[in-house]
Amino acid sequence: MNIVKRNNVTEKERQQLLAITRDCHQLDGSYRTPYLDTTYNVDKDMPAFFLAYEAAKLVGYLFVYADEPKEAEVSLYVIPAYRRKGIARALLSEFANVATQYNLSEVDYVTETAFLTKHPNFLEHFQFHITDAELWLEQPRRQFALEKRAGLEVVLADLDLVEEIATFQAEAFGNPLESSRTYAREAILDDNTLLFVLKKDGKIIASCSVDMSTDFNFFFGLAVKKEIQGQGLGSYLMLAIMNDVYERNDLKFQIVVDKENTGAYKLYQRLGFQVMTEVAYVSK
């Protein structure tokens, strides 16, 4: 077995990784597709793709998403026919060396409760414990009735809005301003991502992005100014965005919510989203 480390992959290789992911989903009853892109990684030089080969065949991979200093989320998939051959352990070992080199001290490994149910010894085998959980939701592509509200305007962001968006999102998410600048700038520049903002009387009061690089329109980063939450503004923005992307492609809609965030979950339910899987974050 040979493991190749890269900070990026070709489109052909990315499609191979997605095919491996789908093979795993079919056996494990899992669902989540990882975001296989280093756009938001803090260190663009750090190896993020670990590709496991048997002869010339790609049989597994590990991907590192590291958008904050010292933090990383790790996804790992091995073709079912090649499991129990030490490939997962070898990939984890290679990543451990890189994690030490790049000072990644807070690492979570991403799995799903469906996988853990089918593999009840997995956590004990790798000495993992569950630290957090998310719900992944989807709904069919469709249009919605949306009554315009006076003073509100939904616009697609451009680079002139980066600083205002970053300031708003840093406050909304409690993130460092520089990190928020990176997210806003990269989302605007990325051909596969759209960043929408909701303005009231010319001021940004909400924002949300849509990634279109997979089999879904993936909504992320929904935030509403704290002092005006509870007024239906998040719903208004989401409905406007879904109507917009409906005209752009034929992909289903997908969104993620923290399992403990019951308010956001109820909002997405009202908008028609249904739970497809529970994602578990595990750590040493």
Buried (B, 14 or more C-beta within 10 A) or exposed (E): BEBBBEBBBEEEBBEBBBEBBEBBBEEBBBBBBBBBBBBBBBBEEBBBBBBBBBEEEBBBBBBBBBBBBEBBBBBBBBBEEBBEBEBBEBBBEBBEEBBEEBEBEBBBBBBBBBBBEEEEEBBEEBEBEBEBBBBBBBBEBEEEEBEEEEEBEBEEBEEEBBBBBBBBBBBBEEBEEEBBBBBBBBBBEBEEBBBBBBBBEEEBBBBBBBBBBBEBBBBBBBBBBEEEBEEEBBBBBBBBBBBBBBEEEEBBBBBBBEBEEEEBBEBBEEBBBEBBBBBBBBBE
